[in-house]
Amino acid sequence: MLIVPEELPDGGGAFLIAWQLTGKRVLVVGGGEVSSGRIRNVLIADALVTLIAPADSLHPSTRFFVDHSDRVTYHSRLFAGQDDLEDVDMVLTAIDDVEESRRICSLCRERRIPVNAADIPPLCDFYFGSQVRRGPLQVLISTNGNGPKLANIIKTKIEAALPSNVGRAVENVGVLRSKLREIAPGTGGDVSKRRMQWMSKVCTSWTLDELADMDAAKMDELLSVGWPENRTLARSSHKNDSTKNLCGFLASGRLRSASCGFAIGVCVTLAMSKKEQHGRRSPSEWLEHASKARLA
Amino acid sequence: MLIVPEELPDGGGAFLIAWQLTGKRVLVVGGGEVSSGRIRNVLIADALVTLIAPADSLHPSTRFFVDHSDRVTYHSRLFAGQDDLEDVDMVLTAIDDVEESRRICSLCRERRIPVNAADIPPLCDFYFGSQVRRGPLQVLISTNGNGPKLANIIKTKIEAALPSNVGRAVENVGVLRSKLREIAPGTGGDVSKRRMQWMSKVCTSWTLDELADMDAAKMDELLSVGWPENRTLARSSHKNDSTKNLCGFLASGRLRSASCGFAIGVCVTLAMSKKEQHGRRSPSEWLEHASKARLA
């Protein structure tokens, strides 16, 4: 089925991407707290970091990375000029000197080196946002400069919505994919399409919990039995759903609400029954009376 | 308070960023369905698109963008070589010819033009992921190549967790920020820090609903009264919370659960009361009897 868009998308956004930095050299200029956050994020992406900042300006977190990561090369001095940009793939500045930031950015632009200058949006090739990480799963939340604090609040909501084992599920699906590529190799064409369709079926017919719990034996069974027969060996999704619903109910506040309701129902009826003993009206008579009164 | 990391972050991830494409030229090579998705995403970021693809290979969605967007310049032909890379800021290829993709990527690399080749991860400077957009809010979900389908499933969970008016809240906070910058201008230093702190206080003391409902009058009041006095004019958060809790309770399935519980409580007690009429035991006597039995 072809889905043709009926309208052009609204503009005003950014192009959200997962930049690859494995083995790439990132120059960080400045050693304060902001800079330490930048270093942390590029280390997550396996970059090689060159840090240029006077030693007396280093934030303790930045100092920690200098002391403990063999991926960080440190020079205790100020940015010296174009020689510092030799063999550099990306530049992040986090210094208070706006004019110096401008100069660094313009040198980068001449060399087509992607650059971000902290707190000077117009100079930046790219912005950051709030991030969530769960193993191989990464989520970026960008408000496009409208509110960094709000990005953080939204991040908290997203973190709460992600199952605790979601990282493990992503990891296992990745392992299954590589194993599948080993037994059914080839780029492009039919085999690639069939692999994609089967993986997609596995991901939709297994729950995230089941994917997270998948062990090597289960993977082997899936690959040796499921793949050739184009089946996903998923447990009956129906049974699964009812178990899930029951668990969800027991874990939710709804059981508590039902119990409270029950207790109130008992108390109200007992109270009515006491009244009956005094007022000569049984609960059923009372209900009858009440409905008559309503009809009247 | 200084927070010093106690360990280095785990590597193996990517560097998630919001790339700025306003007025930048993006070359898209190939006109199929994948390509139409790429065009959509760069149009969101206000890019100028050059599309190179033979007319008979265009997917209807790609054709739609060619026909309806004045930001898309279309050439019905194959990629011709380095002249096509003149003044180009980013290249996205989505063609079946792996060798041609390789050649384009290597030309880009020589010119330091960021490039993504669909389905050939090792050639890419950056990857895509699933995306959520709500006005100025954008969320990128990346599984770092472990499972695109899973990214989609996680995207659905995130979409469900975001309040429907979150985009409006982000928009309003952005407007408030610009207005604040007008009445308290200046880059860096104390004023910038004070602005940031106050905006942060507003974002945390107002709920997302309240931020979304903020109108021009409320903004003006906040800026003319709240800002000078360093107050956020938020409604009492306590009262607010109880209202919210009540609303949440009424909207949730918990009211239904409580009602069911109440009804069952009434029925059970009435049934016991009927039994009493026959068996000469009132509900209270019955309860007494039951507790005696338990004690025995």
Contacts between the chains, C-beta under 8 A, distances in Angstrom:
chain1	res1	chain2	res2	distance
A	2	B	59	7.6
A	2	B	60	5.5
A	2	B	61	7.7
A	3	B	61	7.2
A	4	B	60	4.5
A	4	B	61	5.3
A	4	B	64	5.6
A	5	B	36	8.0
A	5	B	40	7.1
A	5	B	61	5.6
A	5	B	64	5.6
A	5	B	65	7.8
A	8	B	43	6.5
A	8	B	65	7.4
A	8	B	68	5.9
A	8	B	69	5.5
A	9	B	40	5.5
A	9	B	43	5.4
A	9	B	44	4.9
A	10	B	44	7.1
A	11	B	43	6.6
A	11	B	44	6.3
A	11	B	45	7.4
A	11	B	46	4.4
A	12	B	44	7.9
A	12	B	46	6.7
A	12	B	136	6.7
A	13	B	44	4.3
A	13	B	45	5.4
A	13	B	46	7.7
A	13	B	133	6.6
A	13	B	136	7.3
A	13	B	138	5.5
A	14	B	18	3.7
A	14	B	19	6.1
A	14	B	20	6.0
A	14	B	21	7.3
A	14	B	45	5.3
A	14	B	138	6.4
A	15	B	18	7.3
A	15	B	19	4.2
A	15	B	20	7.6
A	15	B	21	5.0
A	15	B	41	6.3
A	15	B	42	6.0
A	15	B	44	7.5
A	15	B	45	4.1
A	15	B	47	7.3
A	16	B	16	7.4
A	16	B	17	7.6
A	16	B	18	5.6
A	16	B	19	7.5
A	16	B	129	7.4
A	16	B	131	6.1
A	16	B	138	5.5
A	16	B	139	7.9
A	16	B	140	3.8
A	17	B	16	7.6
A	17	B	17	6.4
A	17	B	19	5.6
A	17	B	116	7.9
A	17	B	126	4.2
A	17	B	127	6.9
A	17	B	128	6.5
A	17	B	140	7.4
A	18	B	14	3.7
A	18	B	15	7.3
A	18	B	16	5.6
A	18	B	126	6.1
A	18	B	127	4.4
A	18	B	128	7.3
A	18	B	129	5.9
A	18	B	140	7.1
A	18	B	142	4.3
A	18	B	144	6.9
A	19	B	14	6.1
A	19	B	15	4.2
A	19	B	16	7.5
A	19	B	17	5.6
A	19	B	125	6.9
A	19	B	126	4.7
A	20	B	14	6.0
A	20	B	15	7.6
A	20	B	124	6.5
A	20	B	125	6.1
A	20	B	126	6.1
A	20	B	127	6.9
A	21	B	14	7.3
A	21	B	15	5.0
A	36	B	5	8.0
A	40	B	5	7.1
A	40	B	9	5.5
A	41	B	15	6.3
A	42	B	15	6.0
A	43	B	8	6.5
A	43	B	9	5.3
A	43	B	11	6.6
A	44	B	9	4.8
A	44	B	10	7.1
A	44	B	11	6.3
A	44	B	12	7.9
A	44	B	13	4.3
A	44	B	15	7.5
A	45	B	11	7.4
A	45	B	13	5.5
A	45	B	14	5.3
A	45	B	15	4.1
A	46	B	11	4.4
A	46	B	12	6.7
A	46	B	13	7.7
A	47	B	15	7.3
A	59	B	2	7.6
A	60	B	2	5.5
A	60	B	4	4.6
A	61	B	2	7.6
A	61	B	3	7.2
A	61	B	4	5.3
A	61	B	5	5.7
A	64	B	4	5.6
A	64	B	5	5.6
A	65	B	5	7.8
A	65	B	8	7.4
A	68	B	8	5.9
A	69	B	8	5.5
A	96	B	188	6.5
A	98	B	187	6.5
A	98	B	188	6.3
A	111	B	112	7.4
A	112	B	111	7.5
A	112	B	112	4.0
A	112	B	113	7.4
A	113	B	112	7.4
A	114	B	114	7.3
A	116	B	17	8.0
A	119	B	187	7.5
A	119	B	188	7.0
A	119	B	192	7.6
A	120	B	187	7.7
A	124	B	20	6.5
A	125	B	19	6.9
A	125	B	20	6.1
A	126	B	17	4.1
A	126	B	18	6.1
A	126	B	19	4.7
A	126	B	20	6.1
A	127	B	17	6.9
A	127	B	18	4.4
A	127	B	20	6.9
A	128	B	17	6.5
A	128	B	18	7.3
A	129	B	16	7.4
A	129	B	18	5.9
A	131	B	16	6.0
A	133	B	13	6.6
A	136	B	12	6.7
A	136	B	13	7.3
A	136	B	143	6.0
A	136	B	144	4.7
A	136	B	146	5.0
A	137	B	141	7.5
A	137	B	142	7.4
A	137	B	143	5.7
A	137	B	144	7.7
A	137	B	154	6.9
A	138	B	13	5.5
A	138	B	14	6.5
A	138	B	16	5.5
A	138	B	141	7.9
A	138	B	142	4.8
A	138	B	144	6.7
A	139	B	16	7.9
A	139	B	139	6.4
A	139	B	140	6.8
A	139	B	141	5.4
A	139	B	142	7.5
A	139	B	158	7.3
A	140	B	16	3.8
A	140	B	17	7.5
A	140	B	18	7.1
A	140	B	139	6.8
A	140	B	140	4.2
A	140	B	142	7.6
A	141	B	137	7.5
A	141	B	138	7.9
A	141	B	139	5.4
A	142	B	18	4.3
A	142	B	137	7.4
A	142	B	138	4.8
A	142	B	139	7.5
A	142	B	140	7.6
A	143	B	136	6.0
A	143	B	137	5.7
A	143	B	170	4.9
A	143	B	173	7.6
A	143	B	174	7.3
A	144	B	18	6.9
A	144	B	136	4.7
A	144	B	137	7.7
A	144	B	138	6.7
A	144	B	174	7.9
A	145	B	174	7.3
A	146	B	136	5.0
A	146	B	170	5.0
A	146	B	171	6.8
A	146	B	173	5.6
A	146	B	174	3.1
A	146	B	177	6.8
A	147	B	170	6.1
A	147	B	173	3.9
A	147	B	174	6.4
A	147	B	177	6.7
A	147	B	199	7.0
A	147	B	203	6.1
A	149	B	199	6.4
A	149	B	200	4.4
A	149	B	203	4.2
A	149	B	204	6.9
A	150	B	169	6.9
A	150	B	170	5.8
A	150	B	173	5.3
A	150	B	203	5.1
A	150	B	211	7.6
A	153	B	203	6.3
A	153	B	204	7.2
A	153	B	208	7.2
A	154	B	137	6.9
A	154	B	162	7.1
A	154	B	166	6.5
A	157	B	161	5.5
A	157	B	162	6.8
A	157	B	163	7.9
A	158	B	139	7.3
A	158	B	158	5.4
A	158	B	161	6.1
A	158	B	162	7.7
A	160	B	161	7.1
A	161	B	157	5.5
A	161	B	158	6.1
A	161	B	160	7.1
A	161	B	161	3.3
A	162	B	154	7.1
A	162	B	157	6.8
A	162	B	158	7.7
A	163	B	157	7.9
A	166	B	154	6.6
A	169	B	150	6.9
A	170	B	143	4.9
A	170	B	146	5.0
A	170	B	147	6.0
A	170	B	150	5.8
A	171	B	146	6.8
A	173	B	143	7.6
A	173	B	146	5.6
A	173	B	147	3.9
A	173	B	150	5.3
A	174	B	143	7.3
A	174	B	144	7.9
A	174	B	145	7.3
A	174	B	146	3.1
A	174	B	147	6.4
A	177	B	146	6.8
A	177	B	147	6.7
A	187	B	98	6.6
A	187	B	119	7.5
A	187	B	120	7.8
A	188	B	96	6.5
A	188	B	98	6.4
A	188	B	119	7.0
A	192	B	119	7.7
A	199	B	147	7.1
A	199	B	149	6.4
A	200	B	149	4.4
A	203	B	147	6.1
A	203	B	149	4.2
A	203	B	150	5.1
A	203	B	153	6.3
A	204	B	149	7.0
A	204	B	153	7.2
A	208	B	153	7.2
A	211	B	150	7.6
A	252	B	254	7.8
A	253	B	252	7.9
A	253	B	254	5.6
A	254	B	252	7.8
A	254	B	253	5.7
A	254	B	254	5.1
A	254	B	257	4.1
A	255	B	257	7.3
A	257	B	249	8.0
A	257	B	254	4.1
A	257	B	255	7.3
A	257	B	257	4.3
A	257	B	258	4.1
A	257	B	261	6.9
A	258	B	257	4.1
A	258	B	258	6.3
A	258	B	260	5.9
A	258	B	261	3.7
A	259	B	261	6.1
A	260	B	258	6.0
A	260	B	261	6.6
A	261	B	257	6.9
A	261	B	258	3.7
A	261	B	259	6.1
A	261	B	260	6.6
A	261	B	261	2.8
A	261	B	262	3.9
A	261	B	263	7.7
A	261	B	264	7.8
A	261	B	265	6.6
A	262	B	261	3.8
A	262	B	262	6.8
A	262	B	264	5.6
A	262	B	265	4.1
A	262	B	268	8.0
A	263	B	261	7.7
A	263	B	265	6.5
A	264	B	261	7.8
A	264	B	262	5.6
A	264	B	265	6.6
A	265	B	261	6.6
A	265	B	262	4.0
A	265	B	263	6.5
A	265	B	264	6.6
A	265	B	265	2.2
A	265	B	266	4.3
A	265	B	267	7.9
A	265	B	268	7.7
A	265	B	269	6.9
A	266	B	265	4.3
A	266	B	266	7.8
A	266	B	268	6.9
A	266	B	269	5.0
A	267	B	265	7.9
A	268	B	262	7.9
A	268	B	265	7.7
A	268	B	266	6.9
A	269	B	265	6.9
A	269	B	266	5.1
A	269	B	269	3.6
A	269	B	270	6.1
A	269	B	273	7.3
A	269	B	283	7.4
A	270	B	269	6.1
A	270	B	283	5.3
A	270	B	284	6.7
A	270	B	287	7.9
A	273	B	269	7.2
A	273	B	273	5.5
A	273	B	282	6.8
A	273	B	283	5.0
A	273	B	284	7.5
A	274	B	284	7.1
A	277	B	282	6.9
A	282	B	273	6.9
A	282	B	277	7.2
A	283	B	269	7.6
A	283	B	270	5.5
A	283	B	273	5.3
A	284	B	270	6.8
A	284	B	273	7.8
A	284	B	274	7.6
